[in-house]
Amino acid sequence: MAAKGNRDRFSTTTRLRLLGEQTAARVYRSQTRRQARRSRLTGRAALLVLVVCTLVVALAYPIRSYFSQRTEIADQEQARDEADRRVEELRDAKARLQDDAYIVRLSREHLHYVLPGETGFTMYDPDASGASERPGEGGAADQPWYSNVWGGVDEADRREP
């Protein structure tokens, strides 16, 4: 009878052990499935992503303002350099205009002035561009200046808005 009791106990123990192993295997499988289903995003990772996104959003406007201001500064520096160059050109022109020989040369070239004792000549070039009419062909150059002014006034009166 003792052998029968040991066998029953052994079989119950064996059954309990098998039942425990099956339960453990089920728990292990459910944990692995749960881990597989659970996303890889942990709480710390989510917090890190949230902080990075917040920093990007918070710094986007100041960084954009910084770059636009740098561009504007570069444009202003370029405008200043151009203005400095123009000032130098004007200073050079002013210095040239202080020279009497330069003034005489300009008046001779542009105003056709001649010195006393010299003979001035004006030549007509028919091939020159912009020469639409010859002097002496009845154009506005043959009339006195006041006739040209009065003709302009008459022409303006004829044009009505």
ZANUNU-502800 format. One line per 5 residues: number of its first residue (from 1); their letters; for each residue x, y, z of N, C-alpha, C, O, CB. Coordinates in pm, whole numbers. Glycine has a CB too. Layout:
# ZANUNU-502800
NUM	a	X Y Z X Y Z X Y Z X Y Z X Y Z ~ ...;
***
This chain:
# ZANUNU-502800
1	maakg	81 -117 0 0 0 0 86 124 0 47 231 -48 -93 0 117 ~ 201 106 54 289 221 55 334 255 -85 353 372 -117 410 195 144 ~ 350 154 -172 392 181 -309 283 252 -386 309 338 -469 431 53 -379 ~ 160 213 -356 48 277 -426 37 422 -382 7 507 -466 -83 202 -398 ~ 60 453 -257 52 590 -208 163 676 -266 142 792 -299 59 593 -56;
6	nrdrf	283 616 -279 395 690 -338 368 719 -486 402 826 -538 527 612 -323 ~ 308 621 -553 281 640 -693 176 746 -716 185 826 -809 239 510 -756 ~ 74 746 -629 -30 848 -641 28 985 -612 1 1085 -679 -148 818 -545 ~ 110 984 -507 169 1112 -473 263 1154 -585 269 1272 -621 243 1106 -339 ~ 335 1059 -638 427 1089 -747 352 1135 -869 394 1229 -937 512 968 -780;
11	stttr	246 1071 -898 169 1111 -1014 104 1247 -992 95 1325 -1087 63 1006 -1046 ~ 60 1277 -872 3 1408 -843 113 1513 -851 94 1623 -905 -65 1409 -704 ~ 227 1478 -797 340 1571 -802 382 1591 -946 412 1703 -987 459 1519 -718 ~ 385 1485 -1020 423 1497 -1160 322 1581 -1236 358 1664 -1320 435 1358 -1225 ~ 196 1558 -1204 91 1637 -1269 103 1784 -1232 89 1872 -1318 -46 1585 -1231;
16	lrllg	129 1811 -1107 143 1950 -1063 265 2015 -1130 261 2130 -1172 157 1958 -909 ~ 372 1937 -1139 490 1989 -1203 463 2019 -1351 502 2124 -1402 606 1890 -1189 ~ 396 1927 -1418 361 1949 -1558 268 2068 -1573 283 2151 -1663 296 1824 -1618 ~ 171 2075 -1483 78 2188 -1485 153 2319 -1464 123 2419 -1531 -31 2171 -1378 ~ 250 2321 -1372 331 2441 -1347 416 2477 -1467 430 2595 -1501 419 2421 -1225;
21	eqtaa	473 2377 -1531 555 2403 -1649 470 2458 -1763 512 2550 -1834 626 2274 -1694 ~ 349 2403 -1780 260 2452 -1885 218 2595 -1856 212 2679 -1946 137 2362 -1898 ~ 189 2621 -1731 150 2757 -1693 265 2853 -1716 245 2963 -1768 105 2762 -1545 ~ 383 2813 -1677 501 2898 -1698 525 2922 -1846 558 3034 -1887 626 2834 -1634 ~ 507 2817 -1928 525 2834 -2073 422 2931 -2129 453 3014 -2215 516 2698 -2145;
26	rvyrs	296 2920 -2080 192 3013 -2128 224 3156 -2087 208 3249 -2167 55 2973 -2073 ~ 268 3174 -1964 302 3308 -1916 419 3364 -1998 418 3481 -2036 338 3306 -1766 ~ 517 3281 -2023 633 3325 -2100 591 3364 -2242 636 3465 -2295 740 3214 -2103 ~ 504 3280 -2303 457 3312 -2438 377 3442 -2440 393 3523 -2531 372 3198 -2494 ~ 291 3461 -2341 211 3583 -2338 299 3706 -2317 273 3812 -2373 104 3575 -2226;
31	qtrrq	405 3692 -2236 496 3805 -2215 572 3837 -2343 588 3954 -2377 595 3773 -2101 ~ 617 3735 -2414 690 3761 -2538 598 3821 -2643 640 3909 -2719 754 3633 -2591 ~ 472 3774 -2647 377 3835 -2742 349 3979 -2705 339 4065 -2792 246 3756 -2746 ~ 335 4005 -2577 307 4140 -2530 425 4231 -2561 407 4346 -2602 275 4141 -2378 ~ 545 4181 -2542 663 4259 -2572 675 4284 -2722 717 4391 -2766 789 4189 -2520;
36	arrsr	636 4183 -2801 642 4201 -2947 538 4303 -2991 563 4383 -3081 618 4066 -3019 ~ 421 4300 -2927 316 4395 -2964 347 4534 -2914 312 4633 -2978 183 4349 -2909 ~ 412 4542 -2799 442 4672 -2741 540 4744 -2833 638 4685 -2879 500 4657 -2597 ~ 514 4871 -2860 602 4945 -2950 737 4964 -2885 752 4951 -2764 541 5081 -2988 ~ 833 4994 -2965 969 5012 -2917 985 5147 -2847 1088 5173 -2786 1068 4999 -3032;
41	ltgra	884 5232 -2856 889 5365 -2796 861 5355 -2646 748 5330 -2604 787 5460 -2863 ~ 963 5374 -2569 946 5370 -2424 908 5508 -2374 903 5604 -2451 1075 5320 -2355 ~ 881 5516 -2248 842 5645 -2190 954 5747 -2199 929 5865 -2226 799 5627 -2045 ~ 1076 5704 -2176 1191 5796 -2183 1212 5844 -2326 1241 5962 -2350 1318 5727 -2131 ~ 1198 5752 -2421 1216 5790 -2561 1108 5889 -2604 1136 5985 -2676 1213 5665 -2651;
46	allvl	985 5865 -2560 877 5957 -2593 903 6095 -2534 880 6197 -2600 742 5902 -2543 ~ 951 6099 -2412 982 6227 -2348 1096 6298 -2423 1092 6419 -2442 1021 6205 -2199 ~ 1196 6222 -2463 1306 6279 -2539 1259 6336 -2672 1299 6446 -2711 1414 6174 -2563 ~ 1174 6264 -2742 1118 6313 -2869 1037 6439 -2844 1046 6534 -2923 1031 6205 -2936 ~ 960 6442 -2740 880 6560 -2706 968 6681 -2677 939 6791 -2723 790 6531 -2585;
51	vvctl	1075 6661 -2603 1167 6771 -2570 1236 6822 -2696 1248 6943 -2715 1273 6726 -2467 ~ 1281 6731 -2783 1349 6772 -2907 1252 6850 -2996 1290 6954 -3051 1404 6649 -2983 ~ 1130 6802 -3011 1031 6873 -3093 1002 7012 -3036 989 7109 -3110 900 6792 -3103 ~ 991 7021 -2905 967 7150 -2841 1082 7245 -2867 1060 7363 -2896 946 7133 -2690 ~ 1205 7196 -2857 1321 7281 -2885 1324 7327 -3030 1355 7443 -3058 1450 7207 -2852;
56	vvala	1292 7238 -3122 1291 7275 -3264 1187 7384 -3289 1215 7482 -3357 1262 7152 -3352 ~ 1069 7366 -3234 963 7465 -3253 1000 7597 -3185 975 7704 -3240 830 7413 -3198 ~ 1058 7590 -3067 1093 7712 -2993 1207 7787 -3060 1212 7910 -3053 1131 7678 -2849 ~ 1299 7717 -3124 1415 7783 -3185 1397 7815 -3332 1482 7884 -3389 1536 7696 -3168 ~ 1291 7769 -3395 1273 7792 -3539 1262 7941 -3571 1331 7988 -3661 1149 7718 -3588;
61	ypirs	1179 8014 -3501 1160 8157 -3530 1286 8239 -3503 1324 8319 -3589 1044 8212 -3448 ~ 1353 8223 -3389 1475 8301 -3368 1585 8271 -3470 1657 8361 -3512 1529 8274 -3229 ~ 1596 8146 -3510 1698 8112 -3610 1663 8174 -3744 1751 8225 -3813 1712 7959 -3624 ~ 1536 8169 -3782 1494 8232 -3907 1518 8382 -3901 1564 8441 -3999 1345 8203 -3935 ~ 1488 8444 -3790 1513 8588 -3774 1662 8618 -3782 1702 8717 -3843 1457 8638 -3640;
66	yfsqr	1743 8533 -3722 1888 8553 -3726 1939 8553 -3870 2016 8641 -3909 1960 8444 -3644 ~ 1897 8453 -3948 1945 8445 -4085 1893 8559 -4171 1965 8609 -4257 1906 8312 -4147 ~ 1768 8601 -4151 1715 8713 -4229 1788 8842 -4192 1814 8926 -4278 1563 8729 -4207 ~ 1821 8860 -4065 1897 8978 -4024 2039 8976 -4079 2092 9080 -4116 1900 8989 -3871 ~ 2100 8859 -4084 2235 8849 -4143 2230 8887 -4291 2320 8954 -4341 2291 8704 -4125;
71	teiad	2126 8844 -4360 2111 8879 -4502 2091 9029 -4517 2150 9091 -4606 1991 8803 -4564 ~ 2009 9087 -4431 1986 9231 -4438 2114 9309 -4407 2142 9411 -4470 1874 9272 -4340 ~ 2192 9261 -4312 2319 9328 -4279 2413 9322 -4398 2479 9421 -4429 2385 9261 -4155 ~ 2419 9208 -4465 2505 9196 -4584 2460 9291 -4694 2543 9352 -4760 2504 9051 -4636 ~ 2327 9304 -4713 2276 9398 -4814 2311 9541 -4778 2349 9619 -4865 2123 9383 -4828;
76	qeqar	2298 9576 -4650 2330 9713 -4607 2479 9742 -4622 2517 9853 -4660 2287 9734 -4461 ~ 2562 9643 -4594 2706 9663 -4611 2741 9683 -4758 2827 9764 -4792 2784 9543 -4555 ~ 2674 9609 -4846 2697 9626 -4989 2652 9765 -5034 2720 9830 -5113 2623 9516 -5069 ~ 2537 9811 -4985 2488 9945 -5020 2585 10052 -4967 2610 10151 -5035 2346 9969 -4963 ~ 2640 10030 -4847 2737 10125 -4792 2863 10130 -4879 2917 10237 -4904 2773 10088 -4648;
81	deadr	2909 10013 -4923 3027 10009 -5009 3003 10082 -5141 3090 10153 -5191 3068 9864 -5036 ~ 2883 10064 -5198 2849 10135 -5322 2843 10285 -5298 2888 10363 -5381 2715 10084 -5378 ~ 2787 10326 -5185 2779 10469 -5152 2920 10526 -5132 2948 10638 -5175 2692 10492 -5025 ~ 3007 10451 -5066 3146 10496 -5049 3216 10513 -5184 3289 10609 -5206 3224 10397 -4961 ~ 3192 10417 -5274 3250 10426 -5408 3198 10549 -5481 3274 10619 -5547 3220 10299 -5489;
86	rveel	3069 10576 -5469 3009 10693 -5536 3064 10822 -5476 3089 10918 -5550 2854 10691 -5522 ~ 3084 10826 -5344 3142 10944 -5279 3283 10969 -5333 3321 11084 -5357 3145 10927 -5125 ~ 3360 10863 -5351 3495 10879 -5406 3490 10933 -5548 3569 11019 -5585 3570 10745 -5403 ~ 3396 10883 -5628 3382 10934 -5765 3347 11082 -5764 3401 11160 -5842 3274 10855 -5840 ~ 3256 11120 -5676 3216 11260 -5669 3329 11349 -5619 3344 11463 -5664 3094 11276 -5578;
91	rdaka	3409 11298 -5527 3526 11375 -5481 3626 11395 -5594 3684 11502 -5609 3594 11304 -5362 ~ 3646 11290 -5673 3736 11301 -5788 3683 11404 -5888 3758 11486 -5939 3753 11164 -5856 ~ 3551 11399 -5914 3491 11495 -6007 3505 11637 -5953 3533 11729 -6029 3343 11463 -6031 ~ 3484 11655 -5824 3498 11787 -5763 3642 11838 -5776 3666 11955 -5805 3456 11782 -5615 ~ 3739 11747 -5754 3879 11787 -5767 3912 11824 -5911 3987 11919 -5935 3972 11673 -5719;
96	rlqdd	3857 11750 -6007 3881 11785 -6148 3819 11920 -6183 3877 11997 -6259 3825 11677 -6240 ~ 3702 11947 -6127 3635 12074 -6159 3706 12193 -6095 3678 12307 -6132 3490 12070 -6112 ~ 3794 12171 -6002 3873 12279 -5943 3986 12323 -6038 4042 12431 -6022 3932 12235 -5808 ~ 4018 12240 -6136 4126 12268 -6230 4072 12352 -6346 3975 12313 -6411 4188 12136 -6283 ~ 4136 12469 -6372 4089 12558 -6478 4110 12496 -6616 4028 12518 -6705 4162 12692 -6470;
101	ayivr	4215 12421 -6636 4240 12359 -6767 4130 12259 -6801 4090 12248 -6917 4379 12290 -6768 ~ 4080 12187 -6701 3972 12091 -6724 3844 12165 -6763 3771 12119 -6851 3949 12004 -6598 ~ 3816 12276 -6698 3697 12355 -6730 3705 12407 -6873 3607 12403 -6947 3681 12473 -6631 ~ 3823 12457 -6913 3840 12507 -7050 3819 12394 -7150 3753 12413 -7252 3981 12569 -7068 ~ 3874 12277 -7122 3858 12163 -7213 3712 12123 -7225 3664 12097 -7336 3941 12043 -7164;
106	lsreh	3638 12117 -7112 3495 12084 -7118 3415 12186 -7197 3328 12150 -7277 3437 12072 -6978 ~ 3445 12314 -7176 3370 12418 -7248 3400 12413 -7396 3312 12439 -7477 3402 12558 -7192 ~ 3521 12380 -7434 3555 12370 -7576 3487 12249 -7639 3440 12257 -7752 3708 12362 -7595 ~ 3481 12137 -7568 3421 12014 -7624 3269 12022 -7631 3209 11995 -7735 3462 11894 -7540 ~ 3208 12059 -7521 3061 12050 -7513 2989 12175 -7559 2879 12167 -7613 3021 12019 -7372;
111	lhyvl	3048 12290 -7538 2981 12415 -7573 3038 12478 -7701 2992 12583 -7745 2991 12514 -7459 ~ 3139 12414 -7759 3202 12461 -7883 3259 12602 -7868 3251 12683 -7960 3102 12458 -7997 ~ 3316 12629 -7754 3381 12758 -7734 3516 12757 -7805 3583 12654 -7815 3399 12788 -7582 ~ 3554 12874 -7855 3686 12890 -7917 3755 13008 -7850 3690 13103 -7806 3675 12911 -8072 ~ 3884 13000 -7845 3961 13109 -7787 3974 13222 -7887 3961 13198 -8008 4101 13060 -7742;
116	pgetg	3998 13343 -7841 4014 13453 -7936 4129 13425 -8034 4238 13382 -7995 4040 13586 -7861 ~ 4102 13449 -8158 4200 13425 -8263 4183 13289 -8329 4246 13266 -8433 4338 13438 -8207 ~ 4103 13199 -8274 4081 13068 -8334 3956 13072 -8420 3868 13156 -8398 4069 12959 -8225 ~ 3947 12984 -8516 3829 12974 -8602 3760 12843 -8569 3822 12737 -8570 3868 12981 -8754 ~ 3631 12851 -8539 3555 12732 -8503 3484 12675 -8623 3430 12749 -8705 3454 12764 -8394;
121	ftmyd	3483 12546 -8635 3415 12477 -8743 3319 12375 -8684 3348 12310 -8584 3517 12408 -8838 ~ 3202 12363 -8749 3107 12258 -8713 3084 12175 -8836 3049 12227 -8942 2972 12316 -8658 ~ 3105 12046 -8824 3090 11958 -8938 2968 11870 -8916 2937 11829 -8804 3218 11871 -8960 ~ 2900 11843 -9026 2781 11760 -9023 2818 11622 -9074 2879 11610 -9180 2665 11822 -9106 ~ 2781 11518 -9000 2806 11380 -9041 2673 11315 -9072 2596 11288 -8980 2884 11300 -8931;
126	pdasg	2643 11291 -9200 2512 11234 -9235 2495 11090 -9187 2382 11043 -9173 2491 11240 -9385 ~ 2603 11019 -9161 2593 10880 -9117 2576 10866 -8966 2553 10756 -8916 2716 10803 -9161 ~ 2588 10977 -8894 2578 10970 -8749 2436 10934 -8709 2339 10981 -8770 2619 11105 -8684 ~ 2423 10852 -8608 2290 10812 -8562 2224 10928 -8489 2291 11006 -8422 2298 10689 -8471 ~ 2094 10938 -8503 2019 11043 -8435 2010 11170 -8519 1944 11266 -8477 2082 11075 -8302;
131	aserp	2072 11176 -8636 2064 11295 -8721 1947 11274 -8817 1966 11223 -8928 2198 11321 -8800 ~ 1829 11311 -8774 1710 11287 -8855 1686 11396 -8958 1626 11371 -9062 1590 11275 -8766 ~ 1733 11514 -8930 1714 11621 -9028 1840 11707 -9031 1908 11724 -8930 1589 11707 -8994 ~ 1870 11759 -9146 1987 11843 -9163 1956 11984 -9118 1844 12032 -9134 2034 11842 -9308 ~ 2054 12049 -9063 2031 12190 -9032 2012 12267 -9162 2082 12243 -9261 2149 12248 -8949;
136	gegga	1920 12357 -9160 1893 12437 -9279 1782 12381 -9364 1755 12435 -9471 2017 12449 -9362 ~ 1717 12277 -9321 1606 12220 -9397 1472 12261 -9337 1374 12189 -9354 1618 12068 -9403 ~ 1466 12369 -9272 1338 12418 -9219 1297 12354 -9090 1178 12349 -9060 1231 12398 -9319 ~ 1390 12303 -9012 1358 12241 -8886 1348 12346 -8775 1349 12466 -8801 1463 12136 -8850 ~ 1340 12298 -8652 1327 12386 -8537 1455 12464 -8513 1452 12567 -8446 1290 12307 -8413;
141	adqpw	1568 12417 -8566 1695 12486 -8543 1703 12618 -8620 1780 12706 -8582 1811 12396 -8583 ~ 1624 12634 -8727 1627 12757 -8806 1542 12867 -8745 1555 12983 -8784 1578 12730 -8946 ~ 1457 12834 -8650 1368 12932 -8589 1431 12987 -8462 1512 12920 -8398 1230 12871 -8558 ~ 1394 13111 -8426 1444 13163 -8299 1384 13085 -8181 1282 13019 -8195 1410 13315 -8286 ~ 1449 13094 -8067 1410 13012 -7953 1270 13043 -7904 1199 12953 -7859 1508 13032 -7840;
146	ysnvw	1228 13170 -7913 1095 13206 -7863 986 13149 -7952 875 13125 -7905 1081 13358 -7853 ~ 1015 13127 -8077 915 13064 -8164 897 12918 -8125 786 12865 -8128 958 13075 -8313 ~ 1007 12853 -8089 996 12714 -8045 915 12703 -7916 834 12611 -7900 1136 12653 -8024 ~ 936 12798 -7824 861 12795 -7698 713 12819 -7726 628 12745 -7674 915 12902 -7599 ~ 680 12919 -7806 540 12950 -7836 475 12835 -7912 358 12805 -7891 530 13080 -7916;
151	ggvde	549 12771 -8002 496 12656 -8074 464 12541 -7978 365 12470 -7995 595 12609 -8182 ~ 548 12523 -7877 522 12419 -7777 396 12448 -7697 320 12357 -7664 640 12405 -7684 ~ 374 12577 -7665 253 12615 -7592 130 12591 -7677 30 12539 -7628 259 12763 -7548 ~ 136 12628 -7804 23 12606 -7894 -8 12456 -7909 -124 12416 -7909 51 12667 -8032 ~ 97 12377 -7921 79 12232 -7935 17 12173 -7809 -66 12082 -7817 213 12164 -7965;
156	adrre	56 12222 -7693 -1 12174 -7567 -148 12212 -7556 -229 12135 -7502 77 12231 -7446 ~ -184 12330 -7608 -326 12372 -7605 -411 12284 -7695 -528 12259 -7665 -340 12518 -7647 ~ -353 12238 -7805 -430 12156 -7900 -458 12017 -7842 -560 11956 -7873 -355 12142 -8033 ~ -370 11969 -7760 -392 11837 -7699 -485 11852 -7581 -451 11916 -7481 -258 11773 -7655 ~ -598 11794 -7591 -693 11801 -7480 -703 11666 -7414 -702 11562 -7481 -832 11849 -7529;
161	p	-712 11667 -7283 -718 11537 -7210 -846 11460 -7234 -863 11351 -7179 -702 11560 -7062;
***
